[in-house]
Amino acid sequence: MSAETAPEAAPRLYLVTPHDLAPEQLAAAAERLLAGGAVACLRLDLGAAGADAWLRAANLLLPLAHAADVPLVAADRPELVEQLGLDGVHLGPGGAALGPLRKRLGKDAILGGFGGSERHRAMSLAEAGADYVALGPLHGPDAATDELFAWWSEMIEVPVVAEGGLTPEDAARLAGITDFLVPGAGVWTAEDPAAALAAYVEAIS
């Protein structure tokens, strides 16, 4: 997750776990999704699941991610970075402030955040020192527009992530103006997760 990745190059894929799978199911799917080398980052996000589920999932996913040379970040759970050695934290809407987290976790931790479709919030995250900023969703009345991604990639050095209902068709369209793309959650529950992910790889190749 580095600013060295330029939108002119092919974007990388960024996986985000769905909320409704058991840790063991996530691990089984992740092993297949990470095998092809197309994934740049993995985010653990279990929503309102209990602490035990978060710990089990993190313990199962961390060795898989690191074996694939992929960082594992947790959504709004900085304590998992400290307890288990995860690689960073992703801040959702209304999450903790980035500045204090940087002091708490250190300069080597990956810190990203969700800017939604609002330029001001996204820029605030970038100015606070985010390693990347996610924009989305990609569909609906509050969608982040192609124009916003194009503006960001031209004007802002901080890498941009497109997420929120991303389809392979969206990936192909946004490939030249994003750094990272989050495939739809369906890749996790597909009969063949690797084949489902391959559709995104083909779209951005």
C-alpha positions in Angstrom: 0.0 0.0 0.0 2.4 2.6 -1.2 2.3 5.9 -3.0 4.8 4.4 -5.5 1.8 2.7 -7.2 0.7 5.1 -9.9 -2.7 5.1 -11.6 -1.0 4.8 -15.0 0.1 1.3 -13.9 -2.5 -1.5 -13.6 -4.2 -1.2 -10.2 -3.9 -4.0 -7.6 -6.8 -5.8 -5.9 -7.7 -5.2 -2.3 -9.8 -7.8 -0.6 -12.3 -7.0 2.2 -13.9 -9.8 4.1 -17.7 -10.0 4.3 -19.4 -9.7 7.7 -21.4 -12.9 7.6 -18.9 -15.7 7.2 -17.4 -17.7 10.1 -13.7 -17.2 10.6 -13.0 -20.7 9.3 -14.9 -20.0 6.1 -13.0 -16.8 5.6 -9.7 -18.6 6.0 -10.7 -21.3 3.5 -11.7 -18.7 0.9 -8.7 -16.4 1.6 -6.3 -19.2 1.0 -7.6 -19.6 -2.6 -8.0 -15.9 -3.2 -4.5 -15.0 -2.2 -2.9 -17.9 -4.1 -2.6 -16.1 -7.5 -0.6 -13.1 -6.4 -3.1 -10.5 -7.6 -4.0 -9.2 -4.1 -2.1 -6.3 -2.6 -3.9 -6.0 0.7 -6.5 -7.8 2.9 -8.9 -6.1 5.3 -10.6 -8.0 8.1 -14.0 -6.5 8.7 -16.5 -8.5 10.7 -18.8 -5.6 11.5 -20.6 -6.1 14.8 -19.3 -9.7 15.4 -18.0 -10.4 18.9 -14.4 -10.1 20.0 -13.8 -13.8 19.9 -14.8 -14.0 16.2 -12.4 -11.1 15.4 -9.5 -12.8 17.2 -10.2 -16.2 15.6 -10.4 -14.7 12.2 -7.3 -12.6 12.6 -5.3 -15.5 13.9 -6.4 -17.6 10.9 -5.9 -15.0 8.3 -2.6 -13.5 9.4 -0.3 -16.4 8.5 -2.1 -16.8 5.2 -1.7 -13.2 4.3 1.9 -13.0 5.3 2.7 -16.2 3.4 1.4 -14.5 0.3 3.3 -11.3 1.2 0.1 -9.4 1.7 -0.5 -7.0 4.6 -3.5 -7.7 6.8 -5.4 -4.6 8.2 -8.3 -4.5 10.5 -11.4 -2.3 10.2 -11.5 0.0 13.2 -9.7 -2.5 15.5 -6.3 -1.0 16.4 -6.1 -3.4 19.3 -5.6 -6.3 16.9 -2.5 -4.6 15.6 -1.1 -4.4 19.1 -2.2 -7.8 20.2 -1.5 -9.9 17.1 0.9 -7.9 15.0 -1.5 -7.0 12.2 -0.2 -4.6 9.7 -2.5 -1.7 10.1 -6.0 -0.3 10.5 -8.7 0.9 8.1 -10.9 3.7 9.5 -14.6 3.6 8.6 -17.0 6.5 8.6 -17.1 7.9 12.1 -14.1 5.9 13.2 -11.2 7.0 15.3 -9.1 10.0 14.3 -6.1 9.1 12.2 -3.5 11.4 13.9 -3.7 9.8 17.4 -3.7 6.3 15.8 -0.5 7.1 14.0 1.2 8.1 17.3 -0.2 5.0 18.9 0.7 2.4 16.3 3.9 4.0 14.8 5.1 5.1 11.4 5.3 1.6 10.0 1.6 0.8 10.5 -0.7 1.0 7.4 -3.5 3.5 8.1 -6.2 4.0 5.6 -9.7 5.5 5.7 -13.0 5.6 3.9 -13.7 9.0 2.3 -17.1 8.0 0.8 -18.0 10.2 -2.1 -17.2 13.5 -0.4 -14.1 15.3 -1.6 -13.7 17.2 1.7 -13.7 14.1 4.0 -11.3 12.3 1.6 -8.9 15.1 1.5 -9.0 15.5 5.3 -7.8 11.8 5.5 -5.1 12.4 3.0 -3.9 15.6 4.8 -3.9 13.7 8.2 -1.4 11.3 6.8 -3.4 8.3 5.5 -1.5 5.8 3.5 -4.5 5.4 1.2 -8.0 6.8 0.9 -11.0 4.6 -0.2 -13.8 6.2 -2.2 -17.2 4.7 -2.8 -19.7 3.2 -3.1 -19.7 2.7 -6.9 -23.5 2.6 -7.4 -26.6 4.4 -6.0 -27.5 8.0 -5.2 -24.4 8.6 -3.1 -21.9 6.9 -5.5 -18.4 8.2 -6.0 -18.3 9.4 -9.5 -15.7 8.6 -12.2 -14.9 12.3 -12.2 -14.0 12.2 -8.5 -11.6 9.3 -9.1 -10.1 11.0 -12.2 -9.6 14.3 -10.2 -8.0 12.4 -7.3 -5.6 10.5 -9.4 -4.5 13.7 -11.2 -4.3 16.0 -8.2 -3.6 13.9 -5.0 -0.5 11.7 -4.4 -2.1 9.5 -1.8 -3.2 6.2 -3.4 -7.0 5.9 -4.0 -9.1 2.7 -3.5 -12.4 2.1 -5.2 -14.8 0.1 -3.1 -18.5 -0.6 -2.6 -20.3 -2.9 -5.0 -17.5 -3.0 -7.6 -18.1 -5.3 -10.6 -15.5 -6.4 -13.2 -17.1 -3.9 -15.5 -16.5 -1.1 -13.0 -12.9 -2.4 -12.5 -12.2 -2.1 -16.3 -13.6 1.4 -16.4 -11.7 2.7 -13.4 -8.5 0.9 -14.0 -6.7 3.9 -15.3 -7.7 6.3 -12.5 -7.4 4.1 -9.3 -4.5 2.5 -7.5 -6.5 -0.3 -5.8 -9.9 -1.9 -6.4 -12.0 -3.9 -3.9 -13.8 -6.8 -5.7 -17.4 -7.4 -4.7 -18.1 -9.6 -1.7 -19.3 -12.4 -4.0 -15.8 -13.5 -4.7 -15.7 -14.9 -1.1 -18.8 -17.1 -1.5 -18.3 -18.2 -5.1 -18.0 -21.9 -5.7 -14.6 -21.2 -7.1 -13.2 -18.0 -5.4 -10.1 -17.9 -7.5 -12.1 -18.0 -10.7 -14.4 -15.2 -9.5 -11.3 -13.1 -8.6 -9.8 -13.9 -12.0 -12.6 -12.0 -13.7 -11.4 -8.8 -12.0 -7.8 -9.6 -12.8 -8.7 -10.0 -16.5 -10.7 -6.7 -16.4 -7.7 -4.7 -15.3 -5.0 -6.4 -17.3 
